[in-house]
Amino acid sequence: MNDAVRLPLSGVLIADFGRVLAAPYATMLLADLGADVVKVEHPDTGDDTRAWGPPHAEGEATYFLSVNRNKRSFAADLRDGTGRRRALELVRRADVVFENFRPGTMAKYGLSYEQARAVNPGIVYCSVTGFGSGKGAALPGYDLLLQAVGGLMSVTGPESGEPVKTGVAVVDVLTGLHAAIGVLAALRHRDATGEGQHVEVNLLSSLLSSLVNQSGGFTLAGAVPGIMGNRHPSIAPYEVYPAADRPMVIAVGNDRQFAALCHGLEAPELAADPRFATNTGRVAHVDELAGQLSRLLERRTAADWFEVLTPLGVPCGPVNDLAEAFGLAERLGLAPRATITTDDRPMHLVANPIGLSRTPPRYDRRPPRLGEHTDEIGAWLDS
């Protein structure tokens, strides 16, 4: 990228008291877009995820590395007078504060929103909690817990009815995205009015919003969905099927695609069958349809079906592992890896998925070592 190009968030200073996943993911996305993120960590242990391994890369936990690039690490013990003083000075100079402690914790250190606003009226202060700052303030906000009590596990799992969590802490990720959007909106408001504000996001509300059609079915029609395995409650065929060598997905969204699928499977009679001619009929007779399609798909490999069906406009593909998924993205020219070189050692991280034609994300700094920038930032704060 041309060094002369000013990134969208250049000049925005973020005091990042967040740790683990939701807040660090949000601040990393903002750092990629040019914000100067100062990650405040305890000098002894740092962010909890520094110890969350395996896997490791050259002795560092890949969990931490995955969400902390483009940041500077400032070690400060908030229980210590010097640490608190420096932290408050950082807040005074910052544009944005991120924190995801339990409600009330930042106030103990003199760093609550009200205390921050007293020294910096224009501050945008983002609090990330598990269950909000009211009656749920004392509840621990762990992703697995939220997947359970927030309803996600009630619609996820095998058809036998055993609840299953997702393979990644998706509630934290979704909350981090909502936090980043909220902060950008608050910065826009501040730029127009000079007024800062308190941005609050919580894991439970973020999950309920992200359940979209399932949540909407409940709020609008009182429908309480259950576990459907890999099926969709409203469209068919839309699930996992067995090919000759491995599982594959068929994700048909309309009658035209279903007719194309039947043509590719050399079974046009299925498209004419009154049970399957419309989506409503296919959903009503999903078991019969699944049996018919499974018998046809088992004749060839998933790769063969991908080559046959994709040109016909049928959404389909094999169930890939991560190596295969990255390989697919690379073959499609999506550049899924970002490389940062430090000390002549390349570090390959996952690229920011946001494409900007004029101001693309930067990859300038490897995730910081604990306290790596303490002297530099401390001298600046003391000046």
C-alpha positions as CSV (number, residue, x, y, z in Angstrom):
1,M,0.0,0.0,0.0
2,N,1.2,3.5,-0.8
3,D,2.5,5.1,2.5
4,A,0.8,8.4,1.4
5,V,-2.6,6.9,1.6
6,R,-4.3,7.9,4.9
7,L,-6.2,5.0,6.4
8,P,-9.8,5.5,7.4
9,L,-9.0,5.5,11.2
10,S,-5.6,7.1,11.1
11,G,-5.3,9.5,14.1
12,V,-7.8,7.5,16.2
13,L,-6.2,6.4,19.5
14,I,-7.8,3.4,21.2
15,A,-7.1,2.6,24.8
16,D,-7.8,-1.2,24.8
17,F,-8.5,-2.7,28.2
18,G,-10.2,-5.7,26.6
19,R,-9.0,-9.3,26.8
20,V,-9.7,-12.8,25.5
21,L,-11.8,-12.5,22.3
22,A,-14.8,-10.2,21.8
23,A,-13.1,-6.8,22.5
24,P,-9.7,-7.8,21.1
25,Y,-11.3,-9.0,17.9
26,A,-13.1,-5.6,17.6
27,T,-10.0,-3.6,18.3
28,M,-7.9,-5.6,15.8
29,L,-10.4,-4.9,13.0
30,L,-10.2,-1.2,13.9
31,A,-6.4,-1.4,14.1
32,D,-6.3,-2.9,10.6
33,L,-8.1,0.2,9.4
34,G,-5.5,2.5,10.8
35,A,-6.4,3.1,14.5
36,D,-3.5,3.2,17.0
37,V,-4.5,0.6,19.5
38,V,-2.7,0.5,22.9
39,K,-3.4,-2.8,24.5
40,V,-3.2,-2.4,28.3
41,E,-2.2,-5.7,30.0
42,H,-1.2,-6.9,33.4
43,P,2.6,-7.0,33.6
44,D,2.8,-10.5,35.0
45,T,0.2,-12.5,32.9
46,G,-1.1,-10.2,30.2
47,D,-4.1,-11.2,28.2
48,D,-5.4,-14.6,29.3
49,T,-5.2,-16.0,25.8
50,R,-1.4,-15.7,25.8
51,A,-1.5,-18.9,27.8
52,W,-4.3,-20.6,25.7
53,G,-2.5,-23.3,23.8
54,P,-1.8,-25.5,22.0
55,P,-1.4,-24.8,19.2
56,H,1.6,-22.5,19.4
57,A,3.7,-20.7,16.8
58,E,7.3,-20.3,17.9
59,G,6.3,-20.5,21.5
60,E,3.4,-18.1,21.3
61,A,-0.3,-19.2,21.6
62,T,-2.0,-18.9,18.2
63,Y,-5.2,-17.9,20.0
64,F,-3.6,-14.7,21.1
65,L,-1.9,-14.1,17.8
66,S,-5.1,-14.5,15.9
67,V,-6.8,-11.4,17.3
68,N,-4.0,-8.9,18.4
69,R,-2.1,-7.8,15.3
70,N,-1.4,-4.1,14.7
71,K,-1.5,-3.2,18.4
72,R,1.1,-2.0,20.9
73,S,1.3,-3.7,24.4
74,F,1.5,-1.5,27.4
75,A,2.0,-3.3,30.7
76,A,0.3,-1.6,33.7
77,D,-0.9,-2.9,37.0
78,L,-4.2,-1.1,37.6
79,R,-3.9,-1.9,41.3
80,D,-0.8,0.2,41.5
81,G,-0.8,4.0,41.7
82,T,1.6,4.5,38.8
83,G,-0.3,2.0,36.7
84,R,-3.7,3.7,37.4
85,R,-2.2,7.2,36.8
86,R,-0.8,6.2,33.5
87,A,-4.0,4.4,32.5
88,L,-6.1,7.4,33.3
89,E,-3.7,9.6,31.3
90,L,-4.0,7.2,28.4
91,V,-7.8,7.5,28.6
92,R,-7.5,11.3,28.7
93,R,-5.6,11.3,25.5
94,A,-7.6,8.6,23.7
95,D,-10.5,8.8,21.3
96,V,-11.9,5.4,22.2
97,V,-11.8,3.1,25.3
98,F,-12.6,-0.6,25.1
99,E,-13.2,-2.7,28.2
100,N,-14.8,-6.1,28.9
101,F,-14.5,-6.4,32.6
102,R,-17.5,-7.3,34.7
103,P,-19.6,-4.2,35.4
104,G,-18.1,-2.1,38.2
105,T,-14.5,-3.3,37.8
106,M,-13.3,-0.3,35.8
107,A,-14.8,2.0,38.4
108,K,-12.6,0.4,41.1
109,Y,-9.6,1.7,39.2
110,G,-11.0,5.1,38.5
111,L,-11.6,4.3,34.9
112,S,-15.4,4.0,34.5
113,Y,-17.3,5.8,31.7
114,E,-18.3,8.6,34.1
115,Q,-14.7,8.9,35.4
116,A,-13.3,8.8,31.8
117,R,-15.8,11.4,30.6
118,A,-14.8,13.7,33.5
119,V,-11.3,14.0,32.0
120,N,-12.2,13.5,28.4
121,P,-15.7,14.7,27.5
122,G,-15.4,13.5,23.9
123,I,-14.5,10.0,24.7
124,V,-16.2,7.1,23.0
125,Y,-16.3,4.4,25.7
126,C,-17.2,0.8,24.7
127,S,-18.2,-1.7,27.3
128,V,-18.6,-5.3,26.4
129,T,-20.4,-7.5,28.9
130,G,-22.0,-11.0,29.0
131,F,-25.5,-10.1,30.1
132,G,-25.6,-6.3,30.3
133,S,-24.9,-3.9,33.2
134,G,-28.2,-4.3,35.0
135,K,-29.7,-7.5,36.6
136,G,-27.2,-9.7,34.6
137,A,-24.1,-7.7,35.7
138,A,-22.8,-10.4,38.0
139,L,-23.2,-13.3,35.5
140,P,-20.0,-14.6,33.9
141,G,-19.9,-14.1,30.2
142,Y,-18.3,-17.2,28.7
143,D,-19.1,-18.0,25.1
144,L,-20.2,-21.6,25.7
145,L,-22.5,-20.5,28.5
146,L,-24.1,-17.9,26.1
147,Q,-24.5,-20.5,23.4
148,A,-26.5,-22.6,25.9
149,V,-28.7,-20.0,27.6
150,G,-29.0,-17.8,24.5
151,G,-30.7,-20.4,22.5
152,L,-28.0,-21.2,19.9
153,M,-27.5,-24.8,21.2
154,S,-31.2,-25.4,21.1
155,V,-31.1,-25.2,17.3
156,T,-27.7,-26.7,16.8
157,G,-26.8,-30.4,16.9
158,P,-27.7,-33.8,15.4
159,E,-31.3,-34.7,14.7
160,S,-31.3,-37.0,17.8
161,G,-31.7,-33.8,19.9
162,E,-28.3,-33.6,21.6
163,P,-27.3,-29.8,21.9
164,V,-24.0,-29.0,20.3
165,K,-21.9,-25.9,20.5
166,T,-20.4,-24.3,17.4
167,G,-16.7,-25.1,16.6
168,V,-15.6,-21.6,17.4
169,A,-16.6,-19.0,20.0
170,V,-19.0,-17.4,17.5
171,V,-20.9,-15.4,20.1
172,D,-17.7,-13.5,21.1
173,V,-17.0,-12.9,17.4
174,L,-20.5,-11.6,16.7
175,T,-20.3,-9.3,19.7
176,G,-17.0,-8.0,18.7
177,L,-18.4,-7.1,15.3
178,H,-21.4,-5.3,16.9
179,A,-18.9,-3.4,19.2
180,A,-16.9,-2.2,16.3
181,I,-20.0,-1.0,14.4
182,G,-21.2,0.8,17.6
183,V,-17.9,2.5,18.1
184,L,-17.7,3.7,14.4
185,A,-21.2,5.1,14.7
186,A,-20.3,6.9,17.9
187,L,-17.1,8.3,16.3
188,R,-19.2,9.6,13.4
189,H,-21.5,11.3,15.9
190,R,-18.6,12.8,17.8
191,D,-17.1,14.1,14.6
192,A,-20.3,15.9,13.9
193,T,-21.2,17.2,17.3
194,G,-18.1,16.9,19.5
195,E,-20.0,14.7,21.9
196,G,-18.7,11.4,23.1
197,Q,-20.9,8.6,24.4
198,H,-21.1,5.2,26.1
199,V,-21.4,2.3,23.7
200,E,-22.7,-0.9,25.4
201,V,-22.9,-4.3,23.8
202,N,-23.5,-7.7,25.5
203,L,-23.2,-11.2,24.3
204,L,-26.8,-12.3,25.0
205,S,-28.3,-9.4,23.0
206,S,-25.8,-9.9,20.2
207,L,-26.6,-13.6,19.9
208,L,-30.4,-13.0,19.9
209,S,-30.0,-10.5,17.1
210,S,-27.7,-12.8,15.2
211,L,-30.2,-15.7,15.3
212,V,-32.1,-13.6,12.7
213,N,-34.8,-15.8,11.1
214,Q,-35.0,-18.1,14.1
215,S,-35.4,-15.2,16.5
216,G,-37.8,-13.5,14.1
217,G,-39.9,-16.6,13.9
218,F,-40.3,-16.4,17.6
219,T,-40.9,-12.7,18.1
220,L,-43.3,-12.5,15.1
221,A,-45.1,-15.8,15.2
222,G,-44.3,-17.3,18.6
223,A,-42.5,-20.2,16.9
224,V,-39.9,-21.9,19.1
225,P,-37.6,-23.8,16.8
226,G,-35.8,-27.0,17.8
227,I,-32.8,-29.0,16.6
228,M,-33.0,-29.9,13.0
229,G,-29.5,-31.3,12.4
230,N,-28.2,-29.9,9.2
231,R,-31.6,-29.0,7.8
232,H,-33.2,-25.7,7.3
233,P,-36.6,-24.9,8.8
234,S,-37.9,-23.1,5.8
235,I,-36.2,-24.4,2.6
236,A,-35.3,-27.7,1.0
237,P,-33.1,-29.4,-0.1
238,Y,-30.7,-27.5,2.2
239,E,-28.5,-30.0,4.1
240,V,-25.6,-32.4,4.1
241,Y,-25.8,-35.5,1.9
242,P,-23.5,-38.5,1.4
243,A,-21.5,-38.6,-1.8
244,A,-19.5,-41.6,-2.8
245,D,-16.4,-40.5,-0.9
246,R,-17.4,-37.8,1.7
247,P,-20.2,-35.6,2.9
248,M,-21.3,-32.7,0.7
249,V,-23.8,-29.9,0.9
250,I,-26.7,-29.1,-1.4
251,A,-28.1,-25.6,-0.7
252,V,-31.1,-25.1,-3.0
253,G,-32.9,-21.8,-2.4
254,N,-35.6,-21.8,-5.1
255,D,-37.6,-24.0,-7.5
256,R,-35.4,-23.1,-10.5
257,Q,-32.3,-24.4,-8.7
258,F,-34.1,-27.5,-7.7
259,A,-35.0,-28.2,-11.3
260,A,-31.4,-27.7,-12.3
261,L,-30.3,-30.1,-9.5
262,C,-32.7,-32.8,-10.8
263,H,-31.4,-32.3,-14.3
264,G,-27.8,-32.6,-13.2
265,L,-28.7,-35.8,-11.2
266,E,-30.4,-37.2,-14.3
267,A,-33.6,-37.5,-12.4
268,P,-35.9,-34.8,-14.0
269,E,-38.9,-36.7,-12.7
270,L,-38.2,-35.5,-9.2
271,A,-38.8,-31.9,-10.3
272,A,-42.2,-32.9,-11.7
273,D,-43.2,-34.9,-8.6
274,P,-46.1,-33.0,-6.9
275,R,-44.4,-33.5,-3.5
276,F,-41.3,-31.8,-4.6
277,A,-42.4,-29.3,-7.3
278,T,-42.5,-26.3,-4.9
279,N,-40.4,-25.4,-1.9
280,T,-43.4,-25.7,0.4
281,G,-43.9,-29.2,-0.8
282,R,-40.2,-30.1,-0.4
283,V,-40.2,-28.9,3.2
284,A,-43.3,-30.9,4.0
285,H,-41.8,-34.0,2.4
286,V,-38.2,-33.4,3.4
287,D,-37.5,-37.0,4.6
288,E,-38.7,-38.6,1.3
289,L,-36.7,-36.0,-0.7
290,A,-33.6,-36.7,1.4
291,G,-33.8,-40.4,0.7
292,Q,-34.2,-39.9,-3.0
293,L,-31.3,-37.4,-3.3
294,S,-29.0,-39.5,-1.1
295,R,-29.4,-42.5,-3.3
296,L,-28.5,-40.4,-6.4
297,L,-25.6,-38.6,-4.8
298,E,-23.9,-41.7,-3.5
299,R,-23.1,-42.7,-7.1
300,R,-20.3,-40.2,-7.5
301,T,-17.7,-38.3,-5.5
302,A,-18.3,-34.9,-4.0
303,A,-15.8,-33.4,-6.4
304,D,-17.5,-34.9,-9.4
305,W,-20.9,-33.5,-8.3
306,F,-19.3,-30.1,-7.7
307,E,-18.0,-30.1,-11.3
308,V,-21.4,-31.3,-12.7
309,L,-23.8,-29.2,-10.6
310,T,-22.0,-25.9,-10.2
311,P,-22.2,-24.9,-13.9
312,L,-25.9,-25.5,-13.7
313,G,-26.3,-22.9,-11.0
314,V,-26.8,-25.4,-8.2
315,P,-25.2,-24.3,-4.9
316,C,-23.2,-27.3,-3.7
317,G,-19.8,-28.3,-2.4
318,P,-17.9,-30.8,-0.2
319,V,-17.6,-30.4,3.6
320,N,-14.0,-29.0,3.7
321,D,-11.6,-29.0,6.5
322,L,-9.7,-25.7,7.2
323,A,-6.8,-26.5,5.0
324,E,-9.2,-27.2,2.1
325,A,-11.2,-24.1,2.9
326,F,-8.1,-21.9,2.7
327,G,-7.1,-23.7,-0.5
328,L,-10.4,-22.8,-2.0
329,A,-10.2,-19.2,-1.0
330,E,-6.7,-19.0,-2.5
331,R,-7.8,-20.6,-5.8
332,L,-10.6,-18.1,-6.0
333,G,-8.0,-15.2,-5.6
334,L,-9.5,-14.1,-2.2
335,A,-6.0,-13.8,-0.5
336,P,-7.2,-15.2,2.8
337,R,-3.7,-14.9,4.5
338,A,-2.0,-11.7,5.6
339,T,1.7,-11.8,6.1
340,I,3.6,-9.6,8.6
341,T,7.4,-9.8,8.5
342,T,9.3,-9.0,11.8
343,D,13.0,-9.8,12.3
344,D,13.0,-11.3,8.8
345,R,10.5,-13.9,10.0
346,P,7.1,-14.0,8.2
347,M,4.0,-14.5,10.3
348,H,1.0,-15.7,8.3
349,L,-2.3,-14.5,9.8
350,V,-5.9,-14.5,8.6
351,A,-6.6,-11.5,6.4
352,N,-9.1,-8.9,7.3
353,P,-12.2,-9.7,5.2
354,I,-13.1,-6.1,4.4
355,G,-12.1,-4.9,1.0
356,L,-11.6,-1.2,0.5
357,S,-10.6,0.1,-2.9
358,R,-8.8,3.2,-1.7
359,T,-7.8,2.4,1.8
360,P,-7.3,-1.3,2.3
361,P,-6.5,-2.8,5.7
362,R,-2.9,-2.6,6.9
363,Y,-0.7,-5.4,8.2
364,D,2.1,-3.4,9.8
365,R,2.7,-4.9,13.3
366,R,2.9,-8.5,14.5
367,P,0.9,-9.2,17.6
368,P,2.9,-7.6,20.4
369,R,4.9,-9.4,23.0
370,L,3.8,-8.7,26.6
371,G,4.8,-5.2,27.6
372,E,6.8,-4.7,24.4
373,H,5.9,-1.0,24.1
374,T,5.7,-0.1,27.8
375,D,8.8,2.1,27.9
376,E,7.8,4.0,24.7
377,I,4.2,4.6,25.7
378,G,5.1,5.2,29.4
379,A,7.5,8.0,28.4
380,W,4.9,9.6,26.2
381,L,2.3,9.4,29.0
382,D,4.7,10.9,31.6
383,S,5.7,13.7,29.3
